[in-house]
Amino acid sequence: MLEKWFKLKENGTNVQTEITAGMTTFFTMVYIVIVNPAILSAAGVPFQQVFTATILASIIGTLSMALFANHPIAIAPGMGMNAYFTSVVAAHGVSYQVAFGTVFLAGVLFLLLTFTKLRELLIDSIPPALKYGITAGIGLFIAFIGLKYAGLVVANESTMVTLGNLREPITVLSIGGLLFTLVLMSRGLKGALFIGMAITAIVGYFMGLLKFSGVVSWPAAPVFFDLDVAGVFQHGLYTVVFAFLLVAIFDTTGTMIGVAEQAGIMQDGKLPRAKQALLADALATTAGSMLGTTPCSAYVESSAGVAAGGRTGLTTLVISILFCLALFFSPLIEGISSLSAITAPALIIVGCFMMEGLARVRWKQFDEAFPAFAIMIMMPLTSSIATGIAIGFITYPLLKLFNGKGNEVHPILYVFGILFAIQMVFFPAH
């Protein structure tokens, strides 16, 4: 049944590999079920409400991706948008219910756009240079996150970042986990990333760094429609809706392209079953807003599962099942996700894998090379996939136009280039 539904042999994979890949992705992204409620509770949203909403939205999006799109790309509430949500409540002096109203309207528009050809057209119109730049940029971004989690790079007032304290217990554990995982990877051991994470967790437990307040707990009941759509119009929060919509579209589009490119799923520059994949994200965002969480996005951590061999929706089916279990194991999940050294090595290594496409960028052709470079450098430095894509969409058409090659650029890139320029100057999302 699994072979027939997910076409495992056709995609060069098997059940064991897909299960390992699903577990790898899940444990690199499960932090969201704790971090998202912690951030949104600052806006007044009850912690347990967001905890349940985060998991349910992740299940809806990821399960849809598994069953209908057959891609190893997980969906969950996106980081960055939760912080923006909190800032909307503070800056506009509105209740969190009104802010959820803006998320709901963005989700509905998101869903309607998915039924048009616009988002598929958008994916197809992105030139190879930008696609490779997006993949590499995401790689640098998640590697940088991994380095921060490990304590290998820390904030510095004069240089922005600098080398961390290598004697810190978490940093020592991260370095040990990284070296151990690198040895497994170099030996070509299947499931090396997941094995590395498991061993790091065990060592962390004996070092006294991994602590649990319990194992099992009963989940809070979901809360439906705790939102105020009328308040959005009353307070004129149209730019907030636009910001949520634009970032959600391009965060997901960019991540899907990056992960699909890494997995070798793209066919002639196109994402197979793109409409189903995009619909999964739109459904999760709309349902999430009704349950009480921020817009959902394809997760960059999916690339960890791809690096572990995940190629089909069976990977995401495993992730969905693990999210279901997470509802009942919140103390255990909280303990694991609180020790960043477990996931840091995997993120650093996956970042390396995502550099491969750079070999196909035409570096001697400046109007191709610079936009790819700009995307790649801006994603980690701004901590935003959408910002990196925006810079690429602005610089690529401009350079082509002034180089007399304007007809090589799809018209939709000019439209979004202008929209991005306006959005970044007048309506920044972060």
Protein Blocks (a to p, Z undefined) as FASTA:
>chain_A
ZZmmnommlnopafklmmmmmmmmmmmmmmmmmmmmmmmmmnopafklmmmmmmmmmmmm
mmmmmmmnopabdcdddehjlmmmmmmmmmnopafklmmmmmmmmmmmmmmmmmmmklmm
mmmmpcfklmmmmmmmmmmmmmmmmmmmnomaccdfklopacddfkbmklmmmmmmmmmm
mmmmmnopghklmmmmmmmmmmmmmnopaccfbjbdcdddddehiacfklmmmnopmmmm
mmmmmmmmmmmmmmmmmmmmmnomagghiaehklmmmmmmmmmmmmmmmnopacddddfk
lmmmmmnopabfklmmmmmmmmmmmmmmmmmmmmmmmmmklmmmmmmmmmmmmmmmmmmp
cfklmklmmmmmmmmmmmmmnopaklmmmmmmmmmmmmmmmnopmmmpcfklmmmmmmmm
mmmmmmccZZ
